[in-house]
Amino acid sequence: MGLELKPSKTKISHTLETHDGNTGFDFLGFNIRQYRVGKHHGAKSSTRVILGFKTLIKPSAENIKIHLRKLGETVESHNSAPQVALIKRLNPIIRGWSNYYSSVVSAETFSDCDHCFFEKLKRWAYRRHPMKNRTWIMRKYWHTKGNDNWVFSTREGENPLEMARHRDTKIVRFVKVKGNRSPYDGDLIYWSSRLGSHPEMPAEKVYLLKKQKGRCTYCGLHFQDGDLLETDHIIPKSKGGKDNRDNKQLLHRHCHDLKTVKDATGTQDKRAIGERSRMR
């Protein structure tokens, strides 16, 4: 095709540990490397042979430094700004960076970033009040939320503005697409529950499919392509239930009929009980 490799962006590297330090490689901000592990944790080959190592993808050290440097520069540029302005500027940066790495091995990195940045925020707070003692300063800018006594937030009104933290980002592992699946196969159930969006399905049904992980909450079975799906109110509107997504679930049409009878009579359908027992 006439393509050539650019020497400055091309590297031959060992992925497993070596003595010369030439281990792993960085790609698009990720570090890809293999680590030696015990026989009970190692990856297996296609023939089920234990390889003695496993591959981990983490945020690259260079990108971590760049991110922390950017956070530090943002704090320094807000030395005289109120706390609320600083939080509003930092939150998009922290959330955006954390979401980018939320599908790889990042929990330890997120915790380290929070620890390093906490020290930066302390210096910002001390510099603003040179005549106050440190206890007064910490109580002014850090507050308690649940079991956490170190939440950088404001005290304004009933809903204080909190600074986002890296470790609050949930790590969600990437799940491989099944080998026989294709975005063009017309299977709305599979792709809606996987992606959380689909142009040929209503947004509310797609949301419920993803939330329920493709299962009917009444019978516990996976939805199949071609099943008739209906939206049900968990607490019926006739009994005071709200018409919002938190009070809705997606059911098979026949399961919806059974639940409607149950809601009306206050009894449990015996067939549904048997189906759930077999599922367990």
Secondary structure as UniProt FT lines:
FT   HELIX           7..9
FT   TURN            19..20
FT   STRAND          25..27
FT   TURN            28..29
FT   STRAND          30..36
FT   TURN            39..41
FT   TURN            46..47
FT   STRAND          53..59
FT   HELIX           61..76
FT   TURN            77..80
FT   HELIX           83..100
FT   TURN            101..103
FT   HELIX           107..128
FT   TURN            130..131
FT   HELIX           134..141
FT   STRAND          142..145
FT   TURN            146..147
FT   STRAND          148..153
FT   HELIX           166..168
FT   TURN            179..180
FT   TURN            183..184
FT   HELIX           188..195
FT   TURN            199..200
FT   HELIX           203..211
FT   TURN            212..214
FT   TURN            217..219
FT   TURN            225..226
FT   STRAND          229..233
FT   HELIX           237..239
FT   HELIX           245..247
FT   STRAND          248..252
FT   HELIX           253..265
FT   HELIX           270..279
//
